[in-house]
């Protein structure tokens, strides 16, 4: 671009030449016309210089780099950052006695004093970094600092242990252990609330590399991520219709693992499949620690499959229908005697078990006059073996150092399911006629049942008896900006199992929950 100083100098020189020519008469009319044309061109350049953006000073250039709306620059590739913040408020009914309190003729103590308090909670603080390093290679890292917390009780059933949906150990205060001796079960829940204790490293959630665009219709992922099991468990945390997943959804959501997966998609994504291989450390009941961020505990690998088909999708008369079936199976444990506590082996000391879990689901979105109505349902079957000393034993016959826990568990199975429906005003046929205050609302309801309560059998303590917990949840969602910003209000009526033989306490633990969410 010609500088302003140069233009002014040329313009002055040209005027001088033209003036001299006019006085002396030494130039022809053709030459004078040419000089006028040059002057006109210079005038146009001068106007362009005047309207151009002024050169930026050092302060302005610094603001470009560090100031608001600044572009993210990377040494290589394209980096995208996204995130999710969920703030909860939980208010359960007050009942100081836990589910197992008073069982076995009053011999079992189980406190609920740490799990019946109203509390705020930072539920999720996800930060996701996606780097497109190549047209065929993408890397993803997602961390969630909120996952380090360990003192919060479970939801929707506060009898469960932390974020795990299972109830299998009685919780008593450490002082009770000192006064009454061993055998009263886990003090984890009480102690964590007393001290604000942390947990095993769970900050790192996703860390994987995805290869795509090489094999038609397929992509390949390797690293740490969720195995493709079920529908609700692997759905984005920002897209849940309720404050939290169902109990069966939570089992799959807490199963992040290290491995690799192949994903294929056909016919505009109306048929998809996943085939994966993962470490499978621990067990599907989540009683041997988390599966992520840990070394494998044997040489075997778990196999994962998931199939999805959409026979109807955005059909004008019949709506949208999605059907799916998924599963994971493999050998857990390595070597160990029938009773790894009293007769251990020199090694990992975990008996080998063939484990499996299966999850079918269905989703339907209505068309026409019923537009805005949706329905979901999902089931879960699990068969595996718990870790020793993970399940309460009411008989006190265990040979373990704590006689009220199961020391030689055998494999067993559990089932669960949920059904949910909702109506979203912004998707309905009434959206255009609805008042502005009503359009952001969605109304939802869910019924779920899951065999999440586990106790050792009273006759054969190596056998595990399982019991259903039933939860009915009603919810209202208010969408401020789609799923990016919303407020969710839920009330859950919780019915923990009763048993005259076991002597379970009828816990009063219905709960109100609110979620305030921002996703970006």
N, C-alpha and C positions, 0 to 999 in steps of 0.2 A: 504494500500500500504506500502511495506517495505521501510524504509527511506534509503537515500544514506549512511549515517553514519553507519547504521547497516550492510548493505551489505559489505562495505569496511572492517569492523571489522571481520565479518565471513570469508571473503575471505582471509584475512591475517592469521587468525587462522588456516584455512584449509591448506594453503601453508606451514605453520610451521609444521603441523602434517605430511603432505606428505613428507616434507624434512627430518624430523626426522626418519620416517619409512624407507625411502630409505637408510639412513645412517646406522641404527641399524639392518635392515633386520628383524625386529620383526613382520611385518605384511605380510599376505599372499597376493597373486596376486588378489584374489577375493575382499579382503578388500580394496586394492589399487584401483581396478576398481570402487568400490562403492564410494570411495572418489572422484575419477575423475568425476563421474556422478553428485555428489553433487556440485562440483566446476562448472561444465557446467551449472547446473540450476541456481546457483548464478550469473554466467556471464549473462545469459538471463535476470534475474531480474534487474541486473545492467543496461543493455541496455534499458530496459523499463523505468527505473527511469530517464535516460539521455534524452529520447525522450518525456517524459511527460511534460505537461504544468507546468512551474515553479509556485510555490506558490505566490499569489498576496500579495503585501504589503498593508498598510493602505490607501495610496493614490489611488492605483488601485481599491481597494474595494469601495472607495468613488466615483470614476468615474463611476463604474458599477451602482451605485444608482442614481447619479445626472447627469452623462455625456451624450453625444450624443448617440442615438440609445438605450437608456435605456428602459427597459420594464416597462409598467405601472403595478403597483401592487395595489390590492384592498383588503380590509379586507375580502370580500366575493364575489364570482361570477366573471364574466368576463366583463370588461368595455371596450367599444369601443367608440372612439371619432371621429367625422367627422365634416366637416364645409364647408361653402360656402362664398366667397367674390365676390361681383359684384360692380365694379366701373363704373359709367355712365358719359357720356358727352352728354348734351342736347343743341341743338341749334335751337330754333323755329324762325319763321319769327317775325319781329318786328311790333306790332300793339298795340298801347296804349289803344285802346278802346275794352271793353269787349262785349260779345254777346248781353247783354240787354241794352247797352248804347244807349240812345236816344229813347227807346221804350215809348209808350204812349204819343206820341207827344213831346218827349224830356224831359219828367218829370222824367225819370229813369236815374240814373247815374250808370255806371258799368265800372270800371277801369280794364285794363289788364296790367298795368304797372309792377305788381309784377310777371307776368306770361309770359313775352316775353323776358326774359334775358337768355343769354347763361350761362350754369352753369355745373360744375362738381357735381356729387352726389355719395355718398356711398349708393347704393341701398339696398344691403343685406349684413349682417355680421352674418350669421347663425352659431351657435355652437350647435352640437347635441351630447348628451351623451346617449349611449345605454348600459344598464346593464342587462346582462343575469344572473339573480340571482339564477335561477333554470331551469332545462330542460323544464319546462312548463310555466315559468314566465319571462317576459322581461319588463323592465321599460325604458321609453324614456323621456328625457327632452331636448327641443330645445329652445334656446333664440336667439333673433335677436336685438341687441342694435340699429341698424340702423332704426328700426321701430318707435323709439321714436321721430324722426324728424317730423316736421309738416309744415315747411315753403316751401317745394317743390311743384311745380304745377303738375297737372296730366299729364299722358302720356298714350296713344297717343294724347288725346284731352286736351290741356292745359286750356280749359274753365271749366273742371271739378274741383271739390273741393278736392285738395290734391290727395290722393291715390284713393278716391272714383271716379268712372267713371261718376257720376251724376253732372249735372249743373242745379241748381234750385234757387240760391240766387245771387243777384248782389253784387259785391265787390267794395267798395268805401273807400277812405282814411278816417281815423278817423277825420282828420281836417274838412272834408266835413260834417260829422255828426254834429260837433260843430257849423259850420257856417250855415247850412241849416236846423237844427232841426232833429227830429227823422223821421223814415220812409224810410230810404235809404237802408235798408237791412243789410247784414252781413259785418263787417269789418275784418273778420277773415283772409282772404288771405293777404290783405295789411298789417295788423298789425303783422302777423307772420313773414313776410319778413323784416319789419322794426325792429323788436325786436329779431328775431331768436327764437321765442317761441317754447316750447315743446308741448307735447300732453298728452292725457290720457295714463296710464301705458299700454304699448304694448310690453314690453321687453319679457315677457313670451309668447311663441307661442304654443309649444306642451308640454304637461305634462300628460302622460297616462301610464297605465299598460296594457299589453297584455298577455292574457292567451291562450296557444296553446298546441297542442299535447295531449289533454285529450279526446275531442270529435272528432272522425275522420272527416277530411275535413273541420273543423271549428276552428275559433279562436274568442276570445272575447276581446274587448277593452273598457276601462273605463277611463275617465279623460277629458282633454281638447285637442281637435284636430279638423280637418276639417270634417264636415259631408260629406258623399260620394254623392256629387251632381255634375253632369257633368263629363267631362274628363279633360279639360285643367286646370280648377281651382284647382284640387287636384293633378295635376302632379307635380313632383319635380321641384323646381325653377331652378335647374341646367340643366334640360333637355328641356328647351324651345327652339323652333326653331327661335324665334324672340326675340328682346331685352326685350319685355314685352308681357304679355298675351293680348288677345283681351279684349274689354270692357266687354263682357258677361263673359269671363273667370275671370276677376277681381272681379265681383260681388260675385262669388262663392269662390274665393281665400281669400277674406276678411271676411269670415263667420265662422271663428273658434268659437267653442262653447263648452260648458260643457255638457257631456252626456255619453252614452254607445252605443256600436254597436256590432252586430254579423256579422261575415264574413264567407261565405261558398265558397269553390272552388272544382270543379270537373273536371274530364277528362283533366288532365294536365293543369289546369287553363283556359280551353277554355270556361267554364261556371262558372260565379261567381255571388254572390249576397251579398248585404249588407242590414241589417235592423237595424235602430238606433232610439234612443230616446234622445232628447236634450232639454235644457232649452228654447231656442228660445227667449231670451230677446231682446227688441228693435223691429226692423222690417227688412224685406228683402230689403228695399230701403236704408238701412244704414243711415237713417236720425235721429235715436234715439240713436246714439252712437254705439260702438262696441258690439259684442255679447260675446266676450271672456273676462275673468277676471272681471266678474261682477255677482251680484246676479240676480236670476230670478225675473221678474217683475209680475209674476202671478203663480197660482198653476198648470196651464196647461203645457204640454210638446209637443214639435214639434216631429212629426214622420218623419223618413227619410228612403227612399228605393233606391236601385240602382241595376240594372241588366245588366250584360255584357255577350255577347256571341260571340264566334269566329268561325263561320262556316267554315272559311278557315284560316289556319295558317301555314306559311312556305311551302305552296303547290308549288311544282315544276312548275306547269303549270299555276296556277291561283293566286298565291301570298298569301297575308294575308289580311283578312277582319275582322274588329271588329265593332259590333253594340251595342249600349247601350241606356238605358233609365233610368232616375233617377228623384227624386222629394223630396220635403219636404213640410210639411203642419202642421198647428196648429193654436191655438187661441192666438192672440197677444193682449196686453193691459189687463185691468182688469175692471175698472169702470170709467165712466165719462159721462158728459152730451154732447149733440151735439156740443156745443161750450165750450170747456174746458178753454178758456181764460176769457170770460165775465161771464160764469156761471160755475165755477169750483165746484168740489166735494171735500170733505175732505178725501184725500187718494192719490193714485198715479195719478189720474186724467187723465187716458188714456182710450179712448173708446175701448171696446172689438171688435176685428175684426178677422174673419176667413181668414187666409193668406195662400198662396200656391205659389210654384215655381216648374217648371218642365224643365228638360234639356235632350234632346236626342242628340246623337252624332254618327258619323261614321268615321272610319279610314281605309285607304287602302294602302297597300304597294305592288308595282308591282313586278312581277317575270321576268325571262328570259331576253330578249333584253331590256326591259324597267326597269330592276332592278336598284334601286337607286331612283326611282320616288315614292313619297308618296303624299297622299291627306288626308285632315282632314276637317270636318265640324261639327258645333255644334250650337244648338239653345237654347234659354232661354225664358221662359214665367214667369212673376211675377205678382201677385196680392196681394196688401197690402195697408195699410194706412200710410201716412207720419206723422211724429210728427208735432204738431202745430208750427207755425212760422218757418217752414223749407222751404217753397216755396214762390217765389216772387209773389206779387199781383200788377199788373200794374194799377188797378183801384184806389188803395188807399182807398178802402172802408172797410178795416178790422177794427174790433173793438179792435184789439190788441194795445199795447203801440206803436208799429211800424206799421203804416197803410199800408205799402207796402209789407206785408207778409200775407200769408194765415193762418187764425187762427182756422178754423173749417174744416179741410180736410176730404173728404170722400174716401173710398177705390177706387182704380183704377188699371188698368193693363198696363203692358209694355211688349214689345217683342224685341228680338234682335237675331242676328246670325252672324256667320263668316264662310268663306270657305278659305282654304289655300292649297297650293301645293308647293312641293320642289323637288330638285334633288341633291343627295349627291354623289359626285364623288367616295369616298372611298367604297361605296356600289354598284357601277355600274359595268357593264360588261367591262367597259373601264379602270378599276382601274389598272390592271396589265400593260397596255400599256401607261397609262397616265404618263407624266413627274412628278417627285417628287414634284415640286412646286404646281402642280394642284390638287394632291390627297386630301389635307386637306380641299378643298373648298366645300361649299354647297350653293345653290341658292334657295331662297324662295320668295313667294309672298302671300299676304293675302288681302281679301276684307271683310269688316265688316260693319254692320249697327246695330244701337242700339237706342232705344227711351230713351236716357239719359237726354234730356232737358225737364224740368218740369216747368210749369207755371200755375197759377190759371186762370181759364176761365174768359173772360171779362164780361160775363153775369151772370153766376152762379159761384161765387168765391169759393164755396166749392168743385167744380169739378176741377180736375187737367187735363190739356191738356198736351200731350206728343208729342215730335218731334224727328225725326231721325237725328243722326249724322252719316256720312259716312266717312270711312277711308280706303284708299288703301295704303298698305305698301309693299315695295320691300326690300329684305335683302340679305346680303352676310355673311356667317359664315365661319370662318377659325378655324379649330380644331387643336390645338397644341398637345393635348393629349385627344382624345375623348371629352367627356363632362367635363372632369376635368379641362382643360385649353383651353379656346377658346376666340376669338374676334368676335363680331357681329356688323355689320354696317347696319342700317335701315334708310330709308327715307319714311316718311308717308305724303301723301297728305290728308289733313283734310278738310272736307266740313261740317261745322256746318249748322243747319237748317236756312232757310229763311222764312219769313212770312210777307206779306204786312199788314196783320191785326195787328200782334203783333209789327211789326217794329223792328225786330232783326237787329243788325249790322252784316255785312258780314265780319267776322273776318278773317284776313290773319294769319294763324297759322300752316302752314306746318312745319314739324320738322325733323331735322336730329338727330339720336340717335346712340351712340356707347356704347357697353358693353364690359368690360374687366373682364373675369371671371376666378377664380381658385376655384376648388372644391376638397376636400380631404376627 
